[in-house]
């Protein structure tokens, strides 16, 4: 059994888990839509894997994955989901190109503060309301997915889940701000392209659509403002309550309330948000549901368990995989993040980087962050976050934005239509420039 869990065969459950998550929404969407079916798949793959790990002498590694990675990961996502779910932005302003560009820029800025999912869910409905009188609006949703649901989340561990996992592996909260040049370059280029594209389509709008847009004007209004305070508290909690500032949190003999102090505070903030937010704002205006976060909890339980032997194998065999250049980590992480979930992809390539020989690591030079050369960590972060926008399944918010747009009568491109009409022709050239300039 010990030989099995340390062999390449041990990666099969992890590969199956990611493959099912990627393919099931495309071929059995109605069946996959039920969380009980997702739970069944997770347990079917996780339980045998867990048994093999315990019998193969890797019980401690499994315990670390669940207690030190899975619980903090889910608690952070849940707190952000609940708190941002209590903020409602409404209104209908003129859908001119500069207004739409500012809307996308606002979401791009907010994504690193409230997470890509939070920013996307806060802004997508008011953006669609603002553009409801216009005929040409598919391009606006596509750029929204790229900028708000993905690229904007580069600057903090709160921005995108893969960054939080790398934060748990030792990267300082403030280190992610070092990605500011790449974040600014990517966002500025995409916003400029969007402004040009939207200006073109704006000139093609019929005068009746534009006149209706002027008549049906409602000022922007925000409700649930108390949750903005809770959101700031979440940022401060993650930034300051961690073993780097409180060494006792890393002590194996510490009480649970010390070990999980950060998570306890996040849960309290979440409960305060639930208690103080008006039900009308959360459940009627925002149509808040526990289903999406339950889905994340169920799927990632399976991912974290099956990922345990896969990470051990990748770490032990990293020097034989042929990844010896920064650009290889960037594109390899990006390629998998485009079609699989970007969180386990980022963790997997961090494990690969950690397993390189001292001579291989020395070739990258520079400081070490989270146990690997800083340049490698930058490549993994950029690949995971940016390439999550390459397909609908690259990042969780992508499908959510697509579904909301279709609920509002917008005919979105198919899975492959999205790639051939948008991501391959607009996003990929920008991402190649990022690699050529910064990596």
JOURDA-V890641 format. One record per residue. D_LAST is the distance of its C-alpha to the last C-alpha in Angstrom with 2 decimals. Layout:
D_LAST
D_LAST
This chain:
41.41
39.15
37.98
37.29
35.03
32.93
32.68
30.45
33.34
32.56
29.50
31.84
32.90
29.34
28.47
31.73
31.14
27.83
29.33
32.39
30.49
28.55
31.60
34.58
34.01
34.07
37.11
39.24
38.24
41.69
42.07
38.56
39.16
41.50
40.00
42.75
41.39
37.87
39.52
41.46
38.37
36.59
39.72
40.40
37.11
36.76
40.30
40.49
37.05
38.21
41.45
39.70
37.43
40.48
42.51
39.68
39.33
36.19
38.02
36.18
32.75
34.15
35.65
32.38
30.60
33.40
34.38
31.19
28.69
30.73
33.19
30.79
28.55
31.58
33.25
30.31
29.94
33.73
34.11
31.54
33.17
36.66
36.02
34.15
36.86
39.36
37.85
39.10
38.14
40.58
41.59
41.55
40.40
40.14
37.34
36.31
32.78
31.97
33.46
31.44
28.22
29.17
29.96
26.52
24.95
27.24
26.19
22.48
23.35
25.68
23.46
21.77
25.30
27.45
25.07
24.08
27.42
29.45
28.08
28.46
32.00
33.02
32.14
32.50
36.31
36.85
34.36
36.36
39.59
38.50
37.77
40.74
42.79
40.17
40.24
36.59
34.38
32.47
29.41
29.56
29.42
26.47
24.35
25.75
24.46
20.90
20.89
23.34
23.41
19.65
16.98
19.10
19.07
15.77
17.34
19.90
20.97
23.65
21.42
20.76
22.39
19.40
18.31
21.90
21.94
19.00
20.97
23.94
22.08
21.73
18.98
20.79
21.72
20.35
16.96
15.79
16.54
13.49
11.66
13.99
11.84
9.97
13.50
15.23
13.30
13.73
17.26
18.38
17.53
19.25
22.14
22.69
22.81
25.14
27.38
27.86
28.62
30.93
32.71
33.43
34.88
36.74
38.66
39.69
41.22
45.00
46.86
48.48
45.14
44.16
47.60
47.47
44.12
45.85
48.97
47.45
45.72
45.29
43.56
40.67
41.92
40.30
42.28
41.67
40.33
41.12
38.19
35.85
37.24
36.63
33.03
32.52
34.28
31.87
28.89
30.81
31.90
28.46
27.18
30.15
31.95
30.02
30.67
28.67
31.31
34.16
34.15
37.23
35.21
33.77
37.26
38.52
42.04
41.33
43.19
41.52
41.60
39.50
37.01
36.57
37.16
34.01
35.03
38.63
37.72
35.56
38.51
40.89
38.83
38.78
42.55
43.15
41.27
43.43
46.55
46.10
44.63
47.33
47.71
47.96
44.48
42.80
44.79
46.26
43.82
40.57
42.12
40.66
40.82
39.98
39.18
35.39
34.80
37.28
35.30
32.10
34.16
35.80
32.79
30.61
33.53
33.39
29.61
29.64
32.60
31.45
27.93
29.49
30.29
27.18
24.95
27.25
27.04
23.25
23.08
25.83
24.46
20.69
20.88
22.51
20.14
18.01
14.58
13.23
9.55
6.59
6.43
10.12
10.21
8.42
10.93
13.68
13.75
13.63
16.33
18.61
18.16
19.34
22.61
23.14
23.08
19.65
21.12
22.23
19.17
16.97
19.68
19.91
16.34
16.67
19.85
18.30
15.80
18.90
20.87
18.91
21.04
20.82
19.90
17.02
15.74
16.41
14.13
11.04
12.88
12.94
15.06
16.03
16.26
18.43
18.96
15.48
12.70
11.15
7.49
9.06
11.02
8.46
7.17
10.96
11.99
10.02
11.13
14.57
15.28
14.07
15.31
18.52
19.69
19.63
23.16
26.09
25.76
22.09
23.13
26.65
27.17
26.49
29.81
31.59
30.73
31.73
34.99
35.90
35.30
37.57
40.13
40.28
41.11
37.75
37.27
33.67
32.05
32.39
29.63
28.75
29.72
27.05
24.39
25.87
26.91
24.03
20.87
20.28
21.25
19.94
17.17
15.32
14.81
13.39
10.96
9.94
9.53
7.31
4.83
5.98
6.13
3.80
0.00
